[in-house]
Amino acid sequence: MKVEPGANRRKRRLSIAAIGLTALGACTHGAPAVNWTPIARPSPDDLAPMGIAYICEGRKEVAVVYARNRASVTFGNKTWRTEYQPTGGNAFRYADASVEWLGRDDLAALREAGTARPIAFNCRPTRRTT
């Protein structure tokens, strides 16, 4: 039986990779499970203000305070006062002349109105702020 040059080297690399993956699996085995509880947005008609902090792609934070068909959206040192725009299903949209805060379920994005250029995206709620 003829063996290709480098075949033993490939087998050795594969076995090292397999050992590495097994070790990674062992590191997570027995680790405490993370309990994630979704944070629901309030109904647009809800009168009581409710604040939610979101963490977005690139560890950017967006803070939103929802109250009575409005949302105050803060990103960096800017705050926009947006109005609720009816959508279907689990989707939501709040907008003003310059930005849109929109999403579905527990995933949201802040983007420029008109161009749809993302300002912050893949935003997920992390904690209540009020």
Secondary structure, DSSP 8 states (H G I E B T S, - for coil): ----TTHHHHHHHHHHHHHHHHHHHHHHTT-------------TT--S-EEEEEEEGGGEEEEEEEETTEEEEEETTEEEEEEE---STTEEEEE-SSEEEEEETTEEEEEETTT--EEEEEEEEEEE--
